Amino acid sequence: MEPMRDDEVLRAGDLEVRPHDHLALVRGRTLPLSVRELDLLAALLRRQGKVVPRDELYSTVWGAPLRSSDRSVDVYIHKLRAKLARVQPEYRYVHTHFGFGYRLAPELSHPFHTDVNEREQDGLQ
């Protein structure tokens, strides 16, 4: 991954992230994210539209190799989705590619989409 620039601004749809300022916005409203959530979102935004393997996300955000039993990426993705859904419920930003990783791409939510389906995809029942 490329090193972060001081003026770096990452965008996807109505989502904007300024990693250097530790700031995430949706439609101009501040999205309250933890440092890890912001780093995870920025890592996904830098590879927008591409599936990013869980182990790559873990090593980028946590700075260590992923242990096979560690669910940190999945837990933080779940938290990130919930926060994004609170401010823009009509869109899904983060998509699961089961057994591999995650992809960030703003897409209108399916009208029959439920949080239960999302938890099942994440393995967080």
C-alpha positions in Angstrom: 0.0 0.0 0.0 1.1 3.6 -0.7 2.2 5.8 2.2 -0.4 8.2 3.4 -0.1 11.8 2.2 -0.9 14.7 4.5 -3.6 16.0 2.1 -5.0 12.6 1.2 -8.8 12.6 0.9 -10.6 9.3 0.1 -14.1 9.3 -1.4 -16.8 6.8 -2.2 -20.3 8.1 -2.9 -21.3 10.4 0.0 -18.5 9.0 2.1 -15.3 11.1 2.6 -12.3 10.1 4.7 -9.4 12.3 5.6 -7.0 9.9 7.3 -4.4 12.5 8.3 -7.1 14.5 10.1 -8.7 11.3 11.6 -12.0 12.4 10.1 -14.8 10.5 8.3 -17.8 12.3 6.9 -21.0 11.1 5.3 -23.0 13.8 3.5 -20.9 16.3 5.4 -21.8 14.8 8.8 -19.0 13.5 11.0 -19.0 9.8 11.4 -17.8 8.9 14.9 -15.2 6.2 14.4 -12.5 4.7 16.6 -8.9 4.9 15.3 -9.1 1.2 14.1 -12.4 1.7 12.4 -11.1 4.8 10.6 -7.9 2.9 9.6 -10.0 0.0 8.4 -12.3 2.2 6.4 -9.3 4.0 4.8 -7.7 0.7 3.9 -10.8 -0.4 2.1 -11.3 3.0 0.4 -7.7 2.9 -1.0 -8.7 -0.4 -2.7 -12.2 0.7 -3.5 -14.2 -1.7 -5.7 -11.6 -4.5 -5.1 -11.9 -7.4 -2.7 -9.3 -7.0 0.0 -8.3 -10.2 1.8 -8.9 -10.3 5.6 -5.2 -11.0 6.3 -4.2 -8.0 4.2 -6.6 -5.8 6.1 -5.4 -7.1 9.4 -1.7 -6.6 8.6 -2.4 -3.1 7.3 -4.6 -2.0 10.3 -3.2 -4.0 13.2 0.4 -4.2 11.9 0.8 -7.9 12.5 0.1 -11.2 10.7 -3.5 -12.5 11.1 -3.9 -15.5 13.4 -6.4 -18.0 12.0 -8.7 -17.7 15.0 -8.7 -13.9 15.2 -12.0 -12.3 14.3 -11.0 -8.7 14.8 -11.4 -7.7 11.2 -15.0 -9.2 11.1 -15.9 -7.5 14.4 -14.7 -4.1 13.3 -16.4 -4.5 9.9 -19.6 -5.2 11.7 -19.2 -2.0 13.8 -18.3 0.0 10.8 -21.4 -1.2 8.8 -23.6 -0.3 11.8 -22.2 3.2 12.0 -22.5 3.8 8.3 -26.1 2.5 8.3 -27.0 4.9 11.1 -26.1 7.9 8.9 -27.0 6.6 5.5 -29.3 3.5 5.8 -30.2 3.5 2.1 -26.6 2.5 1.1 -24.4 -0.5 1.8 -20.7 0.4 1.6 -18.9 -2.8 2.8 -19.6 -6.1 1.1 -18.5 -9.5 2.3 -16.8 -12.0 0.0 -17.2 -15.1 2.2 -14.0 -16.9 3.0 -11.9 -14.3 1.5 -12.4 -10.7 2.5 -14.3 -7.4 2.0 -15.0 -4.9 -0.8 -15.9 -1.3 -0.4 -18.4 0.0 -3.0 -21.4 2.2 -2.3 -24.5 0.5 -3.5 -28.2 1.0 -2.8 -29.4 -1.4 -0.1 -31.7 -4.2 -1.2 -35.2 -3.5 0.1 -35.3 -7.0 1.7 -31.8 -6.7 3.3 -31.8 -7.2 7.1 -29.2 -6.9 9.8 -29.7 -10.6 10.5 -28.5 -11.5 7.0 -25.5 -9.2 7.5 -24.6 -10.9 10.8 -24.9 -14.3 9.2 -22.5 -13.2 6.4 -20.0 -12.0 9.0 -20.5 -15.1 11.2 -21.6 -12.9 14.1 -24.9 -14.4 15.1 
